[in-house]
Every structure is written in C-alpha cells, then in structure tokens.
Amino acid sequence: QVQLVESGGGLVQPGGSLRLSCAASGSISSINAMGWYRQAPGKQRELVARITSGSSTNYVDSVKGRFTISRDNAKNTVYLQMNSLKPEDTAVYYCNVRRLYDPRVNYWGQGTQVTVSS
C-alpha cells in the first residue's frame, strides 16, 4: 500500500500562484510515475501533469507554460507549481502515483480544493 498526503490548496485571486505538494510513503518502490489530476464540478477528472521516474513530464494543453511539475526523490514528494492561475483552474486537485501500464498499482490522494476567484 501507498499513502499520500497532499497540501497547498486554497483560495487565490486570478493571476496568483499556488504550490501543491504530495508526499508518498509505504510501498513506493513499484511507483514510476507521479502526477496531478483535477476535477471541476460537472466535469470529468483530467490529467493535469505527470512526471516519470526518468523525469519525463507531460501537461494538459490548458496549463502549459503556467504550471510546472517537479519531484524530490529524497522526500518521495511531487510538487505542482501553479502560476498565472485562472478561474477555470478551479477544481479539486488529486495527487496520483502509479506504475505505468499496471492497473494494480494506482493510488490517489484525498484531494485538495483550489479556488481561483476575485
């Protein structure tokens, strides 16, 4: 089992910044990808950003140039730096860690609310 602890959500004005953190513990040796998803009311959950153990990254088009995902291997922590936030970024953000292409290894955080509003 893998345990995930998220932090960093909150309320921010448009154009502002937030940083999300997700610390993983437990049986993490099988994990080779860490990422963030989000789900807005009435919408499907979508992948926002992912980083692999080889440090490859991918982003949903709507956040490219504004969000940056990174990881600290020593702390087993993944971060999402979110800049130039827009109201449409408002959602619950979920940390996800998994072993790519193996559905048996797939863990989710509890979610953290990000609200972008003036």
Sine and cosine of phi, psi and omega as CSV:
sin_phi,cos_phi,sin_psi,cos_psi,sin_omega,cos_omega
0.00,0.00,0.48,-0.88,0.04,-1.00
-0.83,-0.56,0.71,-0.71,0.07,-1.00
-0.95,-0.33,0.65,-0.76,-0.02,-1.00
-0.82,-0.57,0.73,-0.69,0.05,-1.00
-0.84,-0.55,0.90,-0.44,-0.03,-1.00
-0.99,-0.17,0.44,-0.90,0.11,-0.99
-0.39,-0.92,0.29,-0.96,0.16,-0.99
0.94,-0.35,-0.07,1.00,0.02,-1.00
-0.95,0.30,0.06,-1.00,0.04,-1.00
0.39,-0.92,-0.24,-0.97,0.00,-1.00
-0.97,-0.24,0.75,-0.66,-0.01,-1.00
-0.61,-0.79,0.49,-0.87,0.04,-1.00
-0.98,0.21,0.41,-0.91,0.08,-1.00
-0.82,0.58,0.68,-0.73,-0.06,-1.00
1.00,-0.01,-0.18,0.98,-0.02,-1.00
-0.99,0.13,-0.07,-1.00,-0.07,-1.00
-0.75,-0.66,0.47,-0.88,0.15,-0.99
-0.59,-0.81,0.43,-0.90,0.12,-0.99
-0.81,-0.59,0.83,-0.56,0.08,-1.00
-0.99,-0.11,0.58,-0.81,0.06,-1.00
-0.79,-0.61,0.51,-0.86,0.04,-1.00
-0.58,-0.81,0.91,-0.41,0.00,-1.00
-0.98,-0.19,0.78,-0.63,-0.02,-1.00
-0.96,-0.27,0.60,-0.80,0.07,-1.00
-0.57,-0.82,0.25,-0.97,-0.01,-1.00
0.98,-0.20,-0.63,-0.78,-0.09,-1.00
-1.00,0.10,0.96,0.29,-0.13,-0.99
-1.00,-0.08,-0.05,1.00,-0.06,-1.00
-0.90,0.43,-0.39,0.92,-0.03,-1.00
-1.00,0.03,-0.07,1.00,-0.06,-1.00
-0.99,0.14,0.73,-0.68,0.10,-0.99
-0.76,-0.65,0.16,0.99,0.06,-1.00
-0.48,-0.88,0.67,-0.74,0.04,-1.00
-0.76,-0.65,0.62,-0.79,-0.05,-1.00
-0.30,-0.95,-0.05,-1.00,0.00,-1.00
-0.77,-0.64,0.72,-0.69,0.14,-0.99
-0.91,-0.42,0.26,-0.97,0.12,-0.99
-0.60,-0.80,0.44,-0.90,0.03,-1.00
-0.64,-0.77,0.88,-0.47,0.06,-1.00
-1.00,-0.05,0.38,-0.92,-0.01,-1.00
-0.83,0.56,0.76,-0.65,0.02,-1.00
0.97,0.22,0.09,1.00,-0.02,-1.00
-0.85,-0.53,0.33,-0.94,0.04,-1.00
-0.97,0.23,0.45,-0.90,0.09,-1.00
-0.92,0.39,0.69,-0.72,-0.01,-1.00
-0.77,-0.64,0.50,-0.86,0.08,-1.00
-0.96,0.28,0.81,-0.59,0.04,-1.00
-1.00,-0.05,-0.76,0.65,-0.04,-1.00
-0.34,-0.94,0.50,-0.87,0.03,-1.00
-0.60,-0.80,0.55,-0.83,0.10,-0.99
-0.74,-0.68,0.71,-0.71,-0.03,-1.00
-1.00,-0.09,0.11,-0.99,0.03,-1.00
-0.90,0.43,-0.37,0.93,0.08,-1.00
-1.00,-0.01,0.15,0.99,0.04,-1.00
0.94,0.33,0.27,0.96,0.16,-0.99
-0.96,0.29,0.62,-0.78,-0.03,-1.00
-0.81,-0.59,0.47,-0.88,0.19,-0.98
-0.57,-0.82,0.48,-0.88,-0.09,-1.00
-0.72,-0.70,0.50,-0.87,0.18,-0.98
-0.94,0.35,0.56,-0.83,-0.12,-0.99
-0.82,0.57,-0.58,0.81,-0.12,-0.99
-0.93,0.38,-0.25,0.97,-0.02,-1.00
-0.91,-0.41,-0.05,1.00,-0.02,-1.00
-0.86,0.51,0.72,-0.70,-0.02,-1.00
1.00,0.06,-0.19,0.98,0.00,-1.00
-0.90,-0.44,-0.59,0.81,-0.03,-1.00
-0.95,-0.30,0.54,-0.84,0.06,-1.00
-0.71,-0.70,0.80,-0.60,0.07,-1.00
-0.98,-0.19,0.61,-0.79,0.03,-1.00
-0.51,-0.86,0.20,-0.98,0.00,-1.00
-0.61,-0.79,0.50,-0.87,0.10,-1.00
-0.90,-0.44,0.98,-0.22,-0.09,-1.00
-0.90,0.43,-0.55,0.84,-0.02,-1.00
-0.91,0.41,-0.50,0.87,-0.02,-1.00
-0.97,-0.23,-0.01,1.00,-0.05,-1.00
0.78,0.63,0.71,0.70,-0.09,-1.00
-0.81,-0.59,0.65,-0.76,0.08,-1.00
-0.90,-0.43,0.60,-0.80,-0.04,-1.00
-0.85,-0.53,0.46,-0.89,0.15,-0.99
-0.75,-0.66,0.96,-0.29,0.07,-1.00
-1.00,0.04,0.86,-0.51,-0.06,-1.00
-0.90,-0.44,0.90,-0.43,0.01,-1.00
-0.90,-0.43,0.28,-0.96,0.02,-1.00
0.75,0.66,0.75,0.66,-0.08,-1.00
-0.91,0.41,0.56,-0.83,-0.03,-1.00
-0.86,-0.51,0.39,-0.92,0.04,-1.00
-0.82,0.57,-0.55,0.84,-0.01,-1.00
-0.95,0.30,-0.10,1.00,0.12,-0.99
-0.99,0.12,-0.13,0.99,0.01,-1.00
-0.88,0.48,0.82,-0.58,-0.05,-1.00
-0.04,-1.00,0.15,-0.99,0.24,-0.97
-1.00,0.02,0.79,-0.61,-0.02,-1.00
-0.98,-0.22,0.75,-0.66,-0.05,-1.00
-0.89,-0.46,0.76,-0.65,0.15,-0.99
-0.98,0.22,0.62,-0.78,0.03,-1.00
-0.67,-0.74,0.73,-0.68,0.12,-0.99
-0.79,-0.61,0.59,-0.80,-0.09,-1.00
-0.34,-0.94,0.20,-0.98,0.21,-0.98
-0.97,-0.25,0.90,-0.44,-0.08,-1.00
-0.82,0.57,0.69,-0.73,0.07,-1.00
0.94,0.34,0.16,0.99,0.08,-1.00
-0.82,-0.57,0.99,-0.13,-0.08,-1.00
-0.91,0.42,-0.22,0.97,0.02,-1.00
-0.97,0.25,-0.32,0.95,-0.04,-1.00
-0.90,-0.44,1.00,-0.06,-0.12,-0.99
-0.35,-0.94,0.93,-0.37,-0.10,-0.99
-0.79,-0.61,0.54,-0.84,-0.05,-1.00
-0.84,-0.55,0.58,-0.82,0.17,-0.99
-0.98,0.18,0.04,-1.00,-0.08,-1.00
-0.98,0.18,-0.25,0.97,-0.01,-1.00
1.00,-0.09,0.58,-0.82,0.05,-1.00
-0.69,-0.72,0.71,-0.70,-0.07,-1.00
-0.99,0.16,0.75,-0.66,0.15,-0.99
-0.87,-0.49,0.85,-0.52,0.01,-1.00
-0.84,-0.54,0.83,-0.55,0.02,-1.00
-0.93,-0.37,0.94,-0.34,-0.09,-1.00
-0.36,-0.93,0.53,-0.85,0.07,-1.00
-1.00,-0.07,0.00,0.00,0.00,0.00
